[in-house]
């Protein structure tokens, strides 16, 4: 085999004819190449988009293409039943009228079709938001704020915030104006602090860190947190137990420093007066959610 390879290497390569008339002169070959600009974008103002349309009209176009006020933009940071994937994605909500909690929407990639369980990878998407931003640097600079400030971002558990923040630029993170978080907890805290269930039960150990990330969003116009809280034993047997008040105080106290023009926390239970007294003044409105829990698709 070695001899065969050496014979092949010794074969004379065919001669390629070169048109001498097309070759540059020695003087031209010696000229230094001009350095391409790295920091200053090449002007593209001759494009019709910038030459004929005003900034106001362009912003309206970006808003029409990149945002949808009636459909949240789900951030897919968790692949159901598989933990946290390496790839991240987004999905424009297709179930705004669903009776179930938002984290149980099929938009997040898990649903039952007859007797078959369907799982869609988090990297798949039903929108094409990035194409416009990648067209050129000028469009990106004008449109990126529309993308982050004009969309209603939906997270499947507060644990999604670190993944999202690590993905985007710090300036983009602070552009967020509308945020929805849908999550769930089990109590008591001592039995569930290390919980790693398949559906998005936020962990007590990470809850305060996630809330501090929300505090850093100082320009929030709307923050809605949809939360189911169950007793671990009462979840399987409704006569088995009641939600621990200490856990309620811990969960809600971590949200007190967060600020938004409209801040709503929707729960599946009435908060006891003893918990309200322990909380004192809060920056959010407590509501009773009307959403249902899909036990068939998410049994545990």
Secondary structure, 3 states (H helix, E strand, C coil): CHHHHHHHHHCCCCCCCCCHHHCCCHHHHHCCCCCCCCCCCCCCCCCHHHHCCCHHHHHHHHHHHHCCCCCCEEEECCCCCCCCCCCCEEEECCCCCCCECHHHCHHHCEEEECCEEEECCCCCCCCCHHHHHCCCHHHHHHHHHHHHHHCEEEEECCCHHHHHHHHCCHHHHCCCCEEEEEEEEEECHHHHCCCCCCCCECCHHHHHHHHHHHHCCCCCCEEEEEEEEEEHHHHHCCCCCCCCHHHHHHHHHCCCCCCCCEEEEEECCCCCHHHHHHHCCCCCEEEECCCECCCCCCCC
